[in-house]
Amino acid sequence: MPAEAAEQDGGSSRFRVRLANFEGPFDLLLQLISQHQLDVTEVALHQVTDDFIAYTRALGAEWDLDEVTEFLVVAATLLDLKAARLLPAADVEDEDDLALLEARDLLFARLLQYRAYKQVAALFAELEAGALRRYPRSVALEERYLGLLPEVMLGVDPAKFAEIALAVFRPKPPPTVSLDHLHAGKVSVREHAAVLRVRLAEAGQATFTDLVSDCEHTIEVVARFLALLELYRESTVQFEQAEALDELHVRWTGGSVEQAAAAAEQDRANDEDEEYG
């Protein structure tokens, strides 16, 4: 193979093969053999290997890992193809089967993948180099576009800013651990039920927020809620809620105010009996 034809292939390897029947870049060998333009059995791979070892030794510390890797991949592919070509004729039905074996060779596929990765890496390097030549806009907005910007609506007046500043710079109180929950008094659900009976009987209906507006502690709110559940079980109240997590409306269905007051007195009496019983 003439050296001019080898150079037209554009081989990237600096190592060149010089044989009696071929001269050119080493990776061009595989291309010619796969295209049946050169018989692999006529290639002296041992001579190529010796020449490459001498070539890498001559480079010394400047040897290229990518070039050595490419040589190993191509050499392994050529060696595998040559072994397949040298098989006894009885093991191969015809020349088409042998050509199919060579075309689908695993090492040949790996070489193609290796070349594809090299091309993609070169493309990424080119894109990165191009991106380094780009610079962001560093000038002000053009005059004709200034009027298109919407006005900034902060919604905070100077008095609000002053209040925020005071909250930020005001000394924070030292953290304390509250012990109120350790000494919380007992809360009677019956007592709260008695309060709710009278209040709902007089108002007819109310929201849960209104019913707990006079509670000072969370435990009292819980007691009011449990009391409402007790009244609902007695069928004396009905709940209405438009949708989930919406305001809960409570409607009284337990009779007149007098009946509610009597039931409330009974709740208080039962509560006292349980306390002192």
Helices and strands as residue ranges (DSSP letters): H 3-8, E 16-18, E 23-25, H 27-34, G 40-42, H 45-59, G 60-62, H 65-85, G 89-91, H 95-103, H 106-131, H 143-146, H 158-169, G 180-183, H 189-203, E 205-207, H 208-211, H 218-233, E 237-240, E 249-252, H 257-276
